């Protein structure tokens, strides 16, 4: 299968995978891995990416879960443990 065909196949099953239940996702992933010859983890990563308005593929970047207070606390704890305070 050519790279272009694989890309078209990903685009074709992306929405089906996105709206599927967990059991259906397993079936879709098995089919996708068999057809394209990808490893399962790589296939999952491909099907989790989304396209932005420019048509380029980009991955979802989650919110940063660490605030400045947590970071300061963490660094002060590290300094305390290493005896740098």
C-alpha positions in Angstrom: 0.0 0.0 0.0 1.4 3.4 -1.0 1.9 6.2 1.6 -0.8 8.2 -0.2 -3.3 5.3 0.0 -2.5 4.9 3.7 -3.2 8.6 4.3 -6.5 8.4 2.5 -7.4 5.3 4.4 -6.7 7.1 7.8 -8.9 10.0 6.7 -11.6 7.6 5.7 -11.8 5.8 9.0 -10.9 8.6 11.3 -14.5 9.7 12.1 -15.7 6.1 12.4 -13.0 5.4 14.9 -13.6 8.7 16.8 -17.3 7.9 17.4 -17.0 4.2 18.0 -17.4 2.4 21.3 -14.4 0.7 22.8 -15.3 -2.7 21.4 -15.8 -1.2 17.9 -12.4 0.6 18.2 -10.7 -2.7 18.8 -12.2 -4.1 15.6 -11.3 -1.0 13.6 -7.7 -1.0 14.9 -7.3 -4.7 14.0 -8.6 -4.1 10.5 -6.4 -1.0 10.2 -3.2 -2.7 11.3 -3.9 -5.7 9.0 -4.5 -3.5 6.0 -1.7 -1.0 6.5 0.8 -3.2 8.2 1.3 -0.7 11.1 1.9 -1.7 14.7 -1.0 -1.2 17.0 0.4 1.7 19.1 1.4 3.6 16.0 -2.1 3.1 14.5 -3.7 4.5 17.7 -1.5 7.6 17.5 -2.5 8.1 13.9 -6.2 7.8 14.6 -6.0 10.2 17.6 -4.5 13.1 15.6 -6.9 15.7 14.2 -6.7 18.1 11.3 -6.8 21.8 11.9 -8.4 24.4 9.7 -5.3 24.6 7.4 -5.6 20.9 6.6 -2.3 20.1 8.3 -2.2 17.3 10.8 -1.5 18.4 14.3 -1.8 16.5 17.6 -3.9 17.5 20.5 -1.9 19.2 23.2 -3.5 19.1 26.6 -3.6 21.8 29.2 -0.6 22.2 31.4 -1.6 20.7 34.8 1.2 22.3 36.9 0.7 25.8 38.2 3.5 28.1 39.3 2.8 27.3 42.9 3.3 23.6 42.4 6.5 24.2 40.4 7.9 26.5 43.2 7.0 23.9 45.8 8.7 21.1 43.8 11.9 23.1 43.3 12.1 24.1 47.0 11.6 20.4 47.9 14.5 19.4 45.6 16.7 22.1 47.0 15.9 20.9 50.5 16.7 17.3 49.7 20.0 18.2 48.0 21.0 20.6 50.9 21.2 23.6 48.6 19.0 25.8 50.8 
